[in-house]
Amino acid sequence: RDIGVTGVQTCALPILDEGSNVTLKCMVVSNLPAHNFTWVKNDRVVKKYTEAGRYSNLSLFNITARNEGSYICVAKSGDIKGKCQIKIHVNGE
């Protein structure tokens, strides 16, 4: 079974300006709360925590081209998991 997960990028712009801040949000949409959230970029864990809930945020500050790419939020409850992918693009100066 899978946990239904959706991702929301809070910034309304599809391309973010270099130096700006952004918060990526991951939300479990099924009735089963997650007990573990992990944010991954390029196969590297950038944030992980164990706490029952339905939401996880990843805040990025003073972004540069190095922050550009796909961020994957993995929500897990026991053997059940779900994931979503959020892509950000950075406009350099």
C-alpha positions in Angstrom: 0.0 0.0 0.0 1.0 3.6 -0.6 0.5 6.7 1.4 -1.0 9.4 -0.8 1.4 12.4 -0.8 1.3 15.7 -2.6 3.8 18.5 -2.8 3.2 22.2 -3.0 5.8 24.9 -3.7 4.7 28.0 -1.9 6.2 30.5 -4.3 3.9 31.4 -7.1 6.7 31.9 -9.6 7.9 28.9 -11.7 11.4 30.4 -11.8 12.9 31.8 -8.5 15.4 34.6 -8.4 18.8 34.0 -7.1 19.1 35.2 -3.5 15.4 34.6 -2.7 13.9 32.2 -0.1 11.5 29.4 -0.7 9.6 26.8 1.4 8.7 23.5 -0.2 5.8 21.7 1.4 4.9 18.1 1.4 1.5 16.9 2.6 0.1 13.4 3.3 -3.4 13.3 1.7 -4.5 9.8 2.9 -6.1 9.0 6.3 -2.8 7.4 7.5 -0.3 9.9 9.0 3.3 9.5 8.2 5.8 8.7 11.0 8.9 9.6 9.0 9.6 12.3 6.5 12.8 12.4 4.3 13.7 15.1 1.8 16.2 14.0 -0.9 18.0 15.9 -3.7 20.3 14.1 -6.1 20.2 10.9 -4.0 21.4 12.8 -0.9 19.3 13.3 2.2 18.9 17.0 3.0 16.4 16.7 5.8 15.0 13.8 7.8 12.9 13.6 10.9 10.7 11.1 12.8 7.5 12.6 14.0 3.9 11.6 13.3 2.1 14.1 11.2 0.7 15.0 7.8 3.1 17.9 6.8 6.7 18.5 6.2 8.5 21.7 5.1 11.9 22.3 3.6 13.0 25.9 3.7 15.8 27.1 1.4 17.4 30.5 2.1 19.4 32.8 -0.2 19.1 30.3 -3.0 21.7 30.0 -5.9 21.9 27.8 -9.0 23.2 25.0 -6.7 19.7 24.7 -5.2 18.1 24.2 -8.6 16.8 20.7 -9.3 14.3 18.1 -8.0 13.5 17.6 -4.4 11.7 14.5 -3.3 9.7 14.2 -0.2 9.3 10.6 1.1 6.6 10.0 3.7 6.7 6.7 5.5 4.5 4.9 8.1 5.9 1.5 8.9 6.2 -0.4 5.5 3.9 2.0 3.7 5.3 5.0 1.9 4.6 7.6 -0.6 6.6 10.3 -2.3 6.3 13.5 -4.3 8.7 15.5 -6.4 9.0 19.3 -6.5 11.3 20.9 -9.1 12.7 24.4 -8.6 14.4 26.5 -11.2 16.7 29.4 -10.3 17.1 32.5 -12.4 20.7 33.8 -12.1 21.6 37.5 -12.2 
